[in-house]
């Protein structure tokens, strides 16, 4: 049993659950069962129990087939909501019991959560931003609220609070959106301060899409809580590590979600099988291209003390949901975390970045009984996270027929 805190696994672990909550956890034989309690015992021999995975970065509306978000937004809300429900189930079946959606069209993600609460469908626990906050024509503007100036920034946050959002997503640089500028700041510093301070006023955290060092510094000055992508780009697109940025990330204890696997999913999951293409795009790029430079900058940031958290960015671009494991494996094989550190980045620390580590992320007394069971020991071989046996959400086993 791996509890998610990074310590030595318990060779013969046991968990006592009442309703949806963990009552006791520890070595088999040392768990005290209340007198006269009726207990159902479930055994998993030669398998590993660990916390349900926490993916701190998803986009429920996507298809993972490579289409641009600009085109995705042209689909009716009803289609996107149905696709979001499919994506939520895929992630849950794969072992992800908590997700943070970082941008969906209109109220599609919020309405999906309502449908799950009503028992219409099943899905993981959801932390939702609703619509992302963007500048006019900025990244994901077609999903979100376009805000200009301090007053509109505050208004956007207040509107999202009314909608039922749990946090605020800011597209602080451009991205894949055709009308945006990927390596330039979108919001000005005074606008960022207004948006972030307004979110904090309501007790909500913030996460910012960031593809440039200048924008990262602005967001750090404004008090952002999570940096997404952490791209050390200059305005002309060149990659250059900026120590002053990393220093502030560490000093302010800001979480870093690097989204490493996004570019390489088609090559890793077998959808592209041409050997020459794989060698050219995946192997060469990882060794010599921009990816290797990005990884080196993330490694330096982590070595300086930054806290890495795992977020897949699926189902954006070519990354389908249900394959969060790629990102966790990248933390181990590309960044150099140990398998146990990779697990912690995708459980306890991701839950911390969502401000919900008091209820999920580890197997501890008083927390929700969200449990993943896999064959093999992922603390020895991180690839064993693919070997999903079953998943429990709030103490109930998740069935592939869409029930708990």
C-alpha positions in Angstrom: 0.0 0.0 0.0 1.3 3.5 -1.0 -0.3 6.2 1.0 0.8 9.1 -1.3 3.0 10.9 1.3 6.2 9.5 -0.2 7.2 7.1 2.5 8.1 3.4 2.3 5.1 1.3 1.0 3.4 -1.0 3.5 3.9 -4.6 2.3 0.6 -5.8 3.7 -1.6 -2.8 3.9 -5.3 -2.5 4.9 -7.9 0.3 4.8 -11.0 0.5 6.8 -13.8 2.5 5.2 -17.2 3.7 6.6 -19.5 5.2 4.0 -17.2 7.4 1.9 -14.5 8.0 4.4 -11.3 6.3 5.5 -11.6 5.3 9.2 -8.3 3.6 9.6 -5.3 2.7 7.5 -2.1 0.8 8.2 -0.7 -2.7 8.4 -3.0 -5.7 8.0 -3.8 -7.0 11.5 -3.3 -3.7 13.2 -6.6 -2.1 12.0 -9.1 -2.0 14.8 -12.6 -2.8 13.7 -15.4 -1.4 16.0 -17.2 -4.0 18.1 -20.3 -5.5 16.5 -19.6 -3.8 13.2 -20.7 -5.6 10.1 -17.7 -5.6 7.8 -17.4 -6.6 4.2 -13.8 -7.7 3.4 -12.3 -7.2 -0.1 -8.9 -8.7 -0.8 -6.4 -7.7 -3.4 -3.5 -10.2 -3.6 -0.2 -9.3 -5.2 -1.6 -5.9 -6.1 -0.9 -2.4 -4.9 -3.3 0.1 -3.3 -2.6 3.8 -3.7 -4.6 7.1 -3.7 -6.8 7.8 -6.6 -4.9 10.0 -9.1 -5.4 13.7 -9.2 -5.0 15.3 -12.6 -4.7 19.0 -12.0 -5.1 20.0 -15.7 -7.8 18.7 -18.1 -10.1 20.1 -20.7 -13.3 18.1 -20.6 -14.7 19.4 -23.9 -11.9 18.1 -26.2 -11.6 15.0 -28.4 -7.9 14.5 -28.3 -7.8 14.2 -32.1 -5.6 17.2 -32.9 -8.3 19.7 -33.7 -7.7 23.3 -32.7 -9.7 24.8 -29.9 -11.0 27.4 -32.3 -12.7 24.6 -34.2 -13.9 22.8 -31.1 -15.7 25.9 -29.9 -17.9 25.8 -33.1 -19.6 22.7 -31.9 -22.9 23.0 -30.0 -22.8 23.0 -26.2 -24.9 19.9 -26.2 -22.3 17.9 -28.2 -19.5 19.3 -26.0 -21.3 18.3 -22.8 -21.8 14.7 -24.0 -18.1 14.5 -25.0 -17.2 15.9 -21.6 -19.2 13.1 -19.9 -17.4 10.5 -22.0 -14.0 12.1 -21.1 -14.9 12.1 -17.4 -15.7 8.4 -17.4 -12.5 7.6 -19.3 -10.4 9.4 -16.8 -12.2 7.8 -13.9 -11.9 4.3 -15.3 -8.2 4.8 -15.7 -7.7 5.6 -12.1 -8.2 9.4 -11.9 -10.6 10.2 -9.1 -10.1 14.0 -9.1 -9.7 16.4 -11.9 -9.3 20.2 -12.4 -10.9 21.4 -15.6 -9.1 24.5 -16.9 -11.4 25.8 -19.5 -14.7 24.6 -21.1 -17.2 26.4 -23.3 -20.0 28.3 -21.5 -21.4 26.2 -18.6 -20.8 22.8 -20.1 -18.4 21.5 -17.3 -20.6 23.0 -14.6 -23.7 21.3 -16.0 -21.9 18.0 -16.3 -21.0 18.1 -12.6 -24.6 18.8 -11.8 -25.6 15.7 -13.9 -23.0 13.6 -11.9 -24.4 14.9 -8.6 -27.9 13.9 -9.8 -26.7 10.3 -10.6 -27.3 10.7 -14.4 -23.7 9.7 -15.2 -20.5 9.0 -13.3 -17.3 10.9 -13.2 -14.4 11.9 -10.9 -14.5 14.7 -8.4 -14.3 18.0 -10.2 -12.6 21.3 -9.5 -13.9 23.7 -12.2 -12.9 27.1 -13.5 -15.9 27.2 -15.8 -14.8 29.7 -18.4 -11.2 30.9 -18.6 -10.5 34.6 -18.4 -8.8 35.9 -21.6 -8.0 39.1 -23.4 -9.9 40.0 -26.6 -8.7 37.4 -29.1 -6.5 35.8 -26.6 -5.9 32.1 -25.9 -9.2 30.3 -25.4 -11.2 33.5 -25.8 -13.9 31.5 -27.7 -14.7 29.5 -24.5 -14.2 32.3 -22.0 -14.8 35.7 -20.7 -12.9 38.4 -22.6 -11.8 41.1 -20.2 -10.1 44.5 -20.7 -8.9 46.6 -17.8 -9.0 46.3 -14.1 -12.8 46.7 -13.7 -13.6 44.0 -16.3 -11.1 41.7 -14.8 -12.9 41.9 -11.4 -16.2 41.7 -13.1 -15.2 38.5 -14.8 -14.2 36.9 -11.5 -17.5 37.9 -9.9 -19.5 36.5 -12.8 -17.6 33.2 -12.6 -18.3 33.0 -8.8 -22.0 33.5 -9.7 -21.7 30.7 -12.2 -20.3 28.3 -9.6 -16.6 28.2 -10.5 -14.2 26.7 -7.9 -11.1 28.7 -9.1 -10.0 31.1 -11.8 -8.0 30.1 -14.9 -6.1 33.0 -16.6 -4.7 32.7 -20.1 -1.8 35.1 -19.4 0.0 34.5 -22.7 -1.3 33.3 -26.1 -1.3 29.6 -27.1 -2.6 27.5 -29.8 -5.5 29.9 -30.4 -5.0 31.3 -33.9 -5.5 34.9 -33.0 -3.2 34.9 -30.0 0.5 35.6 -29.5 2.1 32.5 -27.8 5.2 34.1 -26.3 3.8 37.5 -25.3 2.0 38.6 -22.2 -1.7 39.1 -22.7 -2.9 40.9 -19.5 -1.0 43.8 -18.1 0.3 43.6 -14.5 -2.5 45.8 -13.1 -5.1 43.6 -14.7 -3.5 40.4 -13.3 -3.4 41.9 -9.8 -7.1 42.7 -10.1 -8.1 39.2 -11.3 -5.9 37.3 -8.8 -6.7 39.5 -5.8 -10.4 39.3 -6.6 -10.2 35.4 -6.7 -8.3 35.3 -3.5 -10.9 37.6 -1.9 -13.5 34.8 -2.5 -11.1 32.2 -1.2 -10.4 30.7 -4.6 -7.1 29.8 -6.1 -5.7 30.8 -9.5 -3.8 29.0 -12.3 -2.3 30.8 -15.3 -1.4 29.5 -18.8 2.1 30.8 -19.2 4.4 30.5 -22.3 6.9 33.3 -21.6 9.3 34.4 -18.9 7.9 38.0 -18.9 4.4 36.8 -18.3 5.5 34.5 -15.6 7.2 37.3 -13.7 4.0 39.4 -14.0 1.9 36.6 -12.7 4.3 36.0 -9.8 4.2 39.7 -8.9 0.4 39.5 -9.0 0.3 36.4 -6.7 -0.7 33.5 -8.9 -0.9 30.1 -7.3 -0.1 27.7 -10.2 2.0 28.2 -13.3 0.9 26.1 -16.2 3.4 25.0 -18.9 6.2 27.2 -17.4 7.6 28.1 -20.8 10.8 30.1 -20.5 10.4 31.8 -23.8 11.5 35.2 -25.0 9.1 37.3 -27.1 10.7 36.0 -30.3 10.1 32.3 -29.3 13.7 31.5 -28.3 14.1 29.4 -25.1 16.2 31.0 -22.3 16.3 30.0 -18.7 15.7 33.0 -16.4 16.9 32.3 -12.9 15.0 35.3 -11.4 11.8 33.6 -12.5 12.7 30.3 -10.9 13.8 32.0 -7.7 10.4 33.7 -7.4 8.6 30.4 -8.1 10.5 28.8 -5.3 10.3 31.7 -2.9 6.5 32.1 -3.3 5.9 28.3 -3.2 4.0 28.4 -6.5 3.1 25.0 -8.1 4.4 24.2 -11.5 2.4 22.1 -14.0 4.8 21.5 -17.0 2.5 19.5 -19.3 5.4 17.5 -20.7 3.6 14.8 -22.7 1.2 16.9 -24.7 3.4 17.1 -27.9 4.3 13.4 -28.0 1.1 11.5 -27.4 0.4 10.5 -31.0 3.8 8.9 -31.1 3.7 7.2 -27.7 0.2 5.6 -27.9 0.8 4.0 -31.3 -1.6 6.1 -33.4 1.5 7.1 -35.5 3.3 3.9 -36.5 5.7 5.1 -39.2 9.2 4.2 -37.8 10.9 7.1 -39.5 8.4 9.6 -38.2 8.7 8.3 -34.7 12.5 8.5 -34.7 12.5 12.0 -36.2 9.8 13.6 -34.1 10.0 11.7 -30.8 13.5 10.6 -30.2 15.4 13.4 -32.0 13.2 16.1 -30.7 13.5 14.8 -27.1 17.3 14.8 -27.4 18.1 17.8 -29.5 14.9 19.9 -30.0 12.9 22.4 -28.1 11.5 19.7 -25.9 14.9 18.9 -24.4 15.5 22.6 -23.7 12.1 22.9 -22.0 12.8 19.8 -19.9 16.2 21.1 -18.9 14.6 24.3 -17.7 11.9 22.5 -15.7 14.6 20.3 -14.2 16.6 23.4 -13.1 13.4 24.9 -11.6 12.7 21.7 -9.7 16.3 21.3 -8.6 16.1 24.8 -7.1 13.1 23.7 -5.0 10.0 24.2 -7.1 7.0 21.9 -6.4 6.1 19.9 -9.5 2.4 18.8 -9.9 1.0 16.5 -12.5 -1.6 17.7 -15.0 -2.1 16.1 -18.4 -3.7 18.9 -20.5 -5.9 16.2 -22.0 -8.1 16.2 -24.0 -6.5 19.2 -25.7 -4.8 18.8 -29.1 -3.8 15.2 -29.6 -4.0 14.0 -26.0 -7.1 11.9 -25.3 -8.4 11.6 -21.8 -7.9 8.3 -20.0 -4.2 8.4 -20.4 -3.0 10.6 -17.5 -0.2 8.0 -16.8 1.8 9.5 -19.7 2.4 12.7 -17.8 3.3 10.9 -14.6 5.8 8.7 -16.4 7.3 11.9 -18.0 8.0 13.3 -14.6 10.0 10.2 -13.8 11.7 9.5 -17.2 12.2 13.0 -18.5 12.5 15.2 -15.3 14.2 12.5 -13.2 11.9 12.1 -10.3 11.9 8.7 -8.5 8.8 6.6 -9.2 7.5 7.4 -5.7 8.1 11.2 -6.2 6.2 10.8 -9.5 3.3 9.3 -7.6 3.3 12.0 -5.0 3.3 14.7 -7.8 0.1 13.1 -9.1 -1.7 12.5 -5.8 -0.8 14.5 -2.7 0.9 17.5 -4.4 -1.7 17.8 -7.1 -4.4 17.9 -4.5 -2.4 20.6 -2.6 -2.4 22.7 -5.8 -6.2 22.3 -6.0 -6.5 23.4 -2.3 -8.3 20.1 -1.5 -5.6 18.1 0.2 -7.6 18.0 3.4 -10.0 15.6 1.7 -8.2 13.8 -1.1 -4.7 13.0 -2.4 -3.5 10.6 0.3 -4.8 7.5 2.1 -5.2 8.8 5.6 -7.8 8.8 8.4 -10.6 11.2 7.7 -10.1 11.6 4.0 -12.3 10.4 1.2 -11.9 6.7 0.2 -10.7 7.4 -3.3 -8.5 4.4 -4.1 -6.7 3.0 -7.1 -5.7 -0.7 -7.3 -3.0 -1.8 -9.8 -1.1 -4.9 -10.6 2.5 -4.7 -9.6 4.3 -2.0 -7.6 4.4 1.4 -9.3 6.9 2.6 -6.6 9.4 0.2 -8.3 8.2 0.6 -11.9 6.1 3.7 -12.7 4.7 1.9 -15.8 2.6 -0.3 -13.5 0.2 2.6 -13.1 -1.3 1.4 -16.4 -2.2 -2.0 -14.9 -5.5 -0.8 -13.4 -7.5 -3.5 -11.6 -10.3 -1.4 -10.2 -11.1 2.1 -8.8 -13.0 3.2 -5.7 -14.6 6.6 -5.5 -15.8 7.6 -2.1 -15.7 4.0 -1.0 -17.7 2.7 -3.9 -16.3 0.6 -6.6 -16.5 2.1 -10.1 -18.2 -0.3 -12.5 -17.5 -0.1 -16.3 -21.3 0.0 -16.9 -21.3 3.5 -15.6 -22.4 2.9 -12.0 -20.9 2.9 -8.6 
